[in-house]
Amino acid sequence: MKAEGNIAPGPVLMGFRIDGDVIEVAVGDTDLVLPVVRPANPGRPGQHGLEIVVAVTYGFEARREAVGERITARIPLTDEARCRLAERP
């Protein structure tokens, strides 16, 4: 969902890639506006999805693509991977 509460127009693509002990989840759509991670605010109604994604993953990237945007999150599958990803800047 976008900040306005609307789903992005056009197709939505989702992909998964396992890289050793890390899984990458990528979602792409045709929206041209990249999402912005907002500070936690329990009093704000809605718009907590990206906040949750950032809190539970160890790597988040939002980038423009030729026809929209791609959001990628890296999720460790083992404790060792979690520690390794937590050490990255």
C-alpha positions as CSV (number, residue, x, y, z in Angstrom):
1,M,0.0,0.0,0.0
2,K,1.2,3.5,-0.7
3,A,0.9,6.4,1.7
4,E,-2.3,7.5,0.1
5,G,-3.8,4.1,0.8
6,N,-3.9,3.2,-2.9
7,I,-2.3,0.1,-4.5
8,A,0.2,1.0,-7.2
9,P,-1.1,0.8,-10.7
10,G,-0.1,-1.9,-13.1
11,P,1.4,-5.3,-12.4
12,V,3.1,-6.2,-9.1
13,L,6.0,-8.6,-9.3
14,M,7.4,-10.6,-6.4
15,G,10.6,-12.6,-6.5
16,F,12.6,-14.7,-4.0
17,R,16.3,-15.5,-4.1
18,I,18.3,-17.6,-1.7
19,D,21.9,-16.5,-1.2
20,G,23.5,-19.1,1.1
21,D,21.8,-18.6,4.4
22,V,19.9,-15.4,3.5
23,I,16.7,-15.0,1.5
24,E,16.0,-11.9,-0.5
25,V,12.4,-10.9,-1.1
26,A,11.9,-8.4,-3.9
27,V,8.7,-6.7,-4.8
28,G,8.4,-4.4,-7.8
29,D,5.5,-2.3,-9.1
30,T,4.9,0.6,-11.5
31,D,4.8,3.3,-8.9
32,L,7.5,6.0,-9.6
33,V,7.6,7.2,-6.0
34,L,10.0,5.4,-3.7
35,P,8.7,4.6,-0.2
36,V,10.1,6.5,2.7
37,V,10.8,4.8,6.1
38,R,9.1,6.9,8.7
39,P,10.1,7.0,12.4
40,A,8.1,4.8,14.6
41,N,4.9,6.4,15.7
42,P,2.3,4.2,17.5
43,G,-0.2,7.0,17.4
44,R,-0.2,7.2,13.6
45,P,-3.1,5.4,12.0
46,G,-1.8,3.0,9.3
47,Q,1.4,3.2,7.2
48,H,3.3,0.8,9.4
49,G,4.1,-1.8,6.8
50,L,7.5,-0.6,5.8
51,E,8.3,0.2,9.4
52,I,7.7,-3.5,10.2
53,V,9.7,-4.7,7.2
54,V,12.7,-2.6,8.3
55,A,12.4,-3.8,11.9
56,V,12.4,-7.6,11.0
57,T,14.9,-7.6,8.2
58,Y,18.7,-7.1,8.0
59,G,18.9,-5.2,4.8
60,F,16.4,-3.0,2.9
61,E,16.8,-1.3,-0.4
62,A,14.3,0.8,-2.5
63,R,15.4,1.7,-6.0
64,R,14.0,3.0,-9.2
65,E,13.6,0.6,-12.1
66,A,12.9,1.3,-15.8
67,V,9.2,0.9,-15.2
68,G,8.7,1.7,-11.5
69,E,10.4,0.7,-8.3
70,R,11.8,-2.4,-6.6
71,I,11.9,-3.0,-2.9
72,T,14.3,-5.7,-1.7
73,A,14.6,-7.0,1.9
74,R,17.2,-9.5,3.1
75,I,16.2,-11.9,5.8
76,P,18.7,-14.2,7.5
77,L,17.8,-17.9,7.7
78,T,20.3,-18.8,10.5
79,D,21.7,-17.1,13.6
80,E,25.1,-16.9,12.0
81,A,23.6,-15.0,9.0
82,R,21.7,-12.7,11.4
83,C,25.0,-11.8,13.2
84,R,26.9,-11.3,9.9
85,L,24.2,-9.0,8.5
86,A,23.9,-7.1,11.7
87,E,27.6,-6.2,11.5
88,R,27.2,-4.5,8.1
89,P,27.0,-0.8,8.0
